[in-house]
Amino acid sequence: MRPDTRSGASCTDSGALIAGSCVGGLEQKRPDENALLVDHYTRIFQNGRLEDG
């Protein structure tokens, strides 16, 4: 997860572990839905910034 520079909020190590665990479970149980999420977030976070689209 990327830090939100506007509010100063960021993902902690424990939050990252929880998110990683959830993504891993989704990847195993519902690979098609996982692929949609990965595709979505890699597209909107291109070039190191959030892009509208």
N, CA, C and O atoms as a printed pandas DataFrame, in Angstrom:
     atom_number atom_name residue_name chain_id  residue_number  x_coord  y_coord  z_coord
0              1         N          MET        A               1    0.834   -1.176    0.000
1              2        CA          MET        A               1    0.000    0.000    0.000
2              3         C          MET        A               1    0.876    1.235    0.000
3              4         O          MET        A               1    1.963    1.253    0.578
4              5         N          ARG        A               2    0.393    2.232   -0.641
5              6        CA          ARG        A               2    1.150    3.473   -0.739
6              7         C          ARG        A               2    0.684    4.457    0.325
7              8         O          ARG        A               2   -0.504    4.505    0.643
8              9         N          PRO        A               3    1.592    5.230    0.872
9             10        CA          PRO        A               3    1.175    6.238    1.844
10            11         C          PRO        A               3    0.362    7.333    1.175
11            12         O          PRO        A               3    0.614    7.689    0.024
12            13         N          ASP        A               4   -0.609    7.864    1.895
13            14        CA          ASP        A               4   -1.397    8.979    1.405
14            15         C          ASP        A               4   -0.695   10.249    1.858
15            16         O          ASP        A               4   -0.775   10.631    3.026
16            17         N          THR        A               5   -0.009   10.895    0.933
17            18        CA          THR        A               5    0.808   12.051    1.303
18            19         C          THR        A               5   -0.037   13.251    1.709
19            20         O          THR        A               5    0.467   14.153    2.377
20            21         N          ARG        A               6   -1.278   13.282    1.330
21            22        CA          ARG        A               6   -2.131   14.404    1.716
22            23         C          ARG        A               6   -2.485   14.346    3.191
23            24         O          ARG        A               6   -2.502   15.384    3.851
24            25         N          SER        A               7   -2.768   13.164    3.732
25            26        CA          SER        A               7   -3.172   13.058    5.127
26            27         C          SER        A               7   -2.042   12.584    6.022
27            28         O          SER        A               7   -2.148   12.673    7.245
28            29         N          GLY        A               8   -0.961   12.082    5.436
29            30        CA          GLY        A               8    0.137   11.562    6.220
30            31         C          GLY        A               8   -0.086   10.123    6.672
31            32         O          GLY        A               8    0.788    9.548    7.322
32            33         N          ALA        A               9   -1.237    9.522    6.344
33            34        CA          ALA        A               9   -1.525    8.139    6.725
34            35         C          ALA        A               9   -0.686    7.192    5.881
35            36         O          ALA        A               9   -0.428    7.459    4.707
36            37         N          SER        A              10   -0.263    6.090    6.480
37            38        CA          SER        A              10    0.488    5.096    5.733
38            39         C          SER        A              10    0.181    3.716    6.295
39            40         O          SER        A              10   -0.413    3.582    7.365
40            41         N          CYS        A              11    0.583    2.723    5.578
41            42        CA          CYS        A              11    0.371    1.341    5.973
42            43         C          CYS        A              11    1.476    0.912    6.934
43            44         O          CYS        A              11    2.657    1.121    6.655
44            45         N          THR        A              12    1.103    0.318    8.054
45            46        CA          THR        A              12    2.090   -0.184    8.999
46            47         C          THR        A              12    2.541   -1.575    8.576
47            48         O          THR        A              12    1.948   -2.181    7.683
48            49         N          ASP        A              13    3.590   -2.078    9.218
49            50        CA          ASP        A              13    4.049   -3.439    8.924
50            51         C          ASP        A              13    2.958   -4.457    9.205
51            52         O          ASP        A              13    2.763   -5.381    8.415
52            53         N          SER        A              14    2.242   -4.306   10.316
53            54        CA          SER        A              14    1.192   -5.272   10.646
54            55         C          SER        A              14    0.038   -5.164    9.649
55            56         O          SER        A              14   -0.562   -6.173    9.278
56            57         N          GLY        A              15   -0.271   -3.940    9.218
57            58        CA          GLY        A              15   -1.315   -3.764    8.210
58            59         C          GLY        A              15   -0.925   -4.395    6.889
59            60         O          GLY        A              15   -1.758   -4.989    6.204
60            61         N          ALA        A              16    0.337   -4.264    6.533
61            62        CA          ALA        A              16    0.824   -4.865    5.293
62            63         C          ALA        A              16    0.763   -6.394    5.367
63            64         O          ALA        A              16    0.442   -7.053    4.378
64            65         N          LEU        A              17    1.071   -6.949    6.531
65            66        CA          LEU        A              17    0.992   -8.409    6.689
66            67         C          LEU        A              17   -0.451   -8.898    6.573
67            68         O          LEU        A              17   -0.710   -9.942    5.975
68            69         N          ILE        A              18   -1.379   -8.150    7.140
69            70        CA          ILE        A              18   -2.794   -8.527    7.043
70            71         C          ILE        A              18   -3.256   -8.452    5.596
71            72         O          ILE        A              18   -3.906   -9.372    5.099
72            73         N          ALA        A              19   -2.920   -7.353    4.915
73            74        CA          ALA        A              19   -3.309   -7.203    3.506
74            75         C          ALA        A              19   -2.692   -8.309    2.655
75            76         O          ALA        A              19   -3.362   -8.878    1.793
76            77         N          GLY        A              20   -1.414   -8.613    2.896
77            78        CA          GLY        A              20   -0.741   -9.667    2.145
78            79         C          GLY        A              20   -1.384  -11.024    2.354
79            80         O          GLY        A              20   -1.511  -11.813    1.419
80            81         N          SER        A              21   -1.788  -11.289    3.583
81            82        CA          SER        A              21   -2.461  -12.551    3.893
82            83         C          SER        A              21   -3.801  -12.645    3.165
83            84         O          SER        A              21   -4.149  -13.697    2.628
84            85         N          CYS        A              22   -4.545  -11.550    3.150
85            86        CA          CYS        A              22   -5.836  -11.535    2.453
86            87         C          CYS        A              22   -5.668  -11.731    0.953
87            88         O          CYS        A              22   -6.422  -12.478    0.330
88            89         N          VAL        A              23   -4.681  -11.061    0.379
89            90        CA          VAL        A              23   -4.425  -11.201   -1.052
90            91         C          VAL        A              23   -3.990  -12.624   -1.381
91            92         O          VAL        A              23   -4.403  -13.185   -2.396
92            93         N          GLY        A              24   -3.161  -13.202   -0.526
93            94        CA          GLY        A              24   -2.725  -14.585   -0.742
94            95         C          GLY        A              24   -3.883  -15.560   -0.707
95            96         O          GLY        A              24   -3.951  -16.481   -1.521
96            97         N          GLY        A              25   -4.801  -15.360    0.241
97            98        CA          GLY        A              25   -5.981  -16.213    0.315
98            99         C          GLY        A              25   -6.878  -16.048   -0.901
99           100         O          GLY        A              25   -7.407  -17.027   -1.427
100          101         N          LEU        A              26   -7.046  -14.815   -1.343
101          102        CA          LEU        A              26   -7.860  -14.558   -2.527
102          103         C          LEU        A              26   -7.229  -15.191   -3.760
103          104         O          LEU        A              26   -7.920  -15.753   -4.610
104          105         N          GLU        A              27   -5.901  -15.091   -3.844
105          106        CA          GLU        A              27   -5.196  -15.674   -4.989
106          107         C          GLU        A              27   -5.403  -17.181   -5.058
107          108         O          GLU        A              27   -5.522  -17.741   -6.148
108          109         N          GLN        A              28   -5.447  -17.836   -3.914
109          110        CA          GLN        A              28   -5.639  -19.291   -3.886
110          111         C          GLN        A              28   -7.089  -19.687   -4.133
111          112         O          GLN        A              28   -7.350  -20.647   -4.858
112          113         N          LYS        A              29   -8.043  -18.956   -3.536
113          114        CA          LYS        A              29   -9.445  -19.359   -3.595
114          115         C          LYS        A              29  -10.195  -18.804   -4.794
115          116         O          LYS        A              29  -11.106  -19.451   -5.309
116          117         N          ARG        A              30   -9.819  -17.610   -5.243
117          118        CA          ARG        A              30  -10.516  -16.966   -6.354
118          119         C          ARG        A              30   -9.502  -16.250   -7.258
119          120         O          ARG        A              30   -9.434  -15.021   -7.268
120          121         N          PRO        A              31   -8.722  -17.019   -8.010
121          122        CA          PRO        A              31   -7.658  -16.422   -8.821
122          123         C          PRO        A              31   -8.158  -15.421   -9.861
123          124         O          PRO        A              31   -7.448  -14.464  -10.172
124          125         N          ASP        A              32   -9.346  -15.612  -10.401
125          126        CA          ASP        A              32   -9.871  -14.664  -11.386
126          127         C          ASP        A              32  -10.131  -13.299  -10.758
127          128         O          ASP        A              32   -9.802  -12.266  -11.341
128          129         N          GLU        A              33  -10.725  -13.301   -9.561
129          130        CA          GLU        A              33  -10.989  -12.033   -8.883
130          131         C          GLU        A              33   -9.684  -11.369   -8.453
131          132         O          GLU        A              33   -9.564  -10.145   -8.508
132          133         N          ASN        A              34   -8.715  -12.162   -8.029
133          134        CA          ASN        A              34   -7.406  -11.617   -7.672
134          135         C          ASN        A              34   -6.752  -10.945   -8.883
135          136         O          ASN        A              34   -6.172   -9.866   -8.759
136          137         N          ALA        A              35   -6.844  -11.576  -10.037
137          138        CA          ALA        A              35   -6.258  -11.011  -11.248
138          139         C          ALA        A              35   -6.912   -9.673  -11.603
139          140         O          ALA        A              35   -6.232   -8.759  -12.068
140          141         N          LEU        A              36   -8.223   -9.552  -11.390
141          142        CA          LEU        A              36   -8.905   -8.284  -11.652
142          143         C          LEU        A              36   -8.395   -7.181  -10.733
143          144         O          LEU        A              36   -8.158   -6.059  -11.180
144          145         N          LEU        A              37   -8.226   -7.495   -9.453
145          146        CA          LEU        A              37   -7.721   -6.504   -8.503
146          147         C          LEU        A              37   -6.295   -6.083   -8.829
147          148         O          LEU        A              37   -5.971   -4.895   -8.797
148          149         N          VAL        A              38   -5.454   -7.042   -9.138
149          150        CA          VAL        A              38   -4.065   -6.732   -9.474
150          151         C          VAL        A              38   -4.023   -5.849  -10.714
151          152         O          VAL        A              38   -3.295   -4.858  -10.746
152          153         N          ASP        A              39   -4.795   -6.200  -11.728
153          154        CA          ASP        A              39   -4.831   -5.407  -12.950
154          155         C          ASP        A              39   -5.323   -3.992  -12.661
155          156         O          ASP        A              39   -4.755   -3.024  -13.167
156          157         N          HIS        A              40   -6.359   -3.867  -11.863
157          158        CA          HIS        A              40   -6.915   -2.550  -11.525
158          159         C          HIS        A              40   -5.876   -1.683  -10.828
159          160         O          HIS        A              40   -5.643   -0.546  -11.236
160          161         N          TYR        A              41   -5.249   -2.209   -9.780
161          162        CA          TYR        A              41   -4.327   -1.394   -9.005
162          163         C          TYR        A              41   -2.996   -1.142   -9.708
163          164         O          TYR        A              41   -2.354   -0.124   -9.449
164          165         N          THR        A              42   -2.573   -2.032  -10.578
165          166        CA          THR        A              42   -1.347   -1.733  -11.317
166          167         C          THR        A              42   -1.610   -0.674  -12.386
167          168         O          THR        A              42   -0.696    0.059  -12.764
168          169         N          ARG        A              43   -2.826   -0.587  -12.871
169          170        CA          ARG        A              43   -3.150    0.447  -13.857
170          171         C          ARG        A              43   -3.290    1.819  -13.212
171          172         O          ARG        A              43   -2.800    2.804  -13.765
172          173         N          ILE        A              44   -3.947    1.912  -12.055
173          174        CA          ILE        A              44   -4.168    3.241  -11.475
174          175         C          ILE        A              44   -2.932    3.777  -10.768
175          176         O          ILE        A              44   -2.846    4.981  -10.525
176          177         N          PHE        A              45   -1.975    2.922  -10.432
177          178        CA          PHE        A              45   -0.778    3.387   -9.767
178          179         C          PHE        A              45    0.436    3.375  -10.703
179          180         O          PHE        A              45    1.561    3.146  -10.259
180          181         N          GLN        A              46    0.212    3.617  -11.966
181          182        CA          GLN        A              46    1.318    3.673  -12.924
182          183         C          GLN        A              46    2.121    4.941  -12.707
183          184         O          GLN        A              46    1.594    5.963  -12.268
184          185         N          ASN        A              47    3.388    4.859  -13.016
185          186        CA          ASN        A              47    4.303    6.008  -12.919
186          187         C          ASN        A              47    4.427    6.555  -11.512
187          188         O          ASN        A              47    4.747    7.731  -11.335
188          189         N          GLY        A              48    4.180    5.729  -10.504
189          190        CA          GLY        A              48    4.380    6.137   -9.117
190          191         C          GLY        A              48    3.379    7.120   -8.587
191          192         O          GLY        A              48    3.624    7.753   -7.561
192          193         N          ARG        A              49    2.256    7.268   -9.255
193          194        CA          ARG        A              49    1.240    8.191   -8.757
194          195         C          ARG        A              49   -0.144    7.690   -9.141
195          196         O          ARG        A              49   -0.294    6.932  -10.099
196          197         N          LEU        A              50   -1.139    8.111   -8.401
197          198        CA          LEU        A              50   -2.507    7.750   -8.695
198          199         C          LEU        A              50   -2.975    8.510   -9.921
199          200         O          LEU        A              50   -2.863    9.735   -9.984
200          201         N          GLU        A              51   -3.501    7.781  -10.896
201          202        CA          GLU        A              51   -3.977    8.415  -12.113
202          203         C          GLU        A              51   -5.490    8.267  -12.201
203          204         O          GLU        A              51   -6.030    7.226  -11.826
204          205         N          ASP        A              52   -6.168    9.269  -12.680
205          206        CA          ASP        A              52   -7.605    9.182  -12.916
206          207         C          ASP        A              52   -7.850    8.316  -14.139
207          208         O          ASP        A              52   -7.083    8.333  -15.102
208          209         N          GLY        A              53   -8.934    7.563  -14.076
209          210        CA          GLY        A              53   -9.218    6.784  -15.259
210          211         C          GLY        A              53  -10.079    5.683  -15.032
211          212         O          GLY        A              53  -10.395    4.943  -15.964
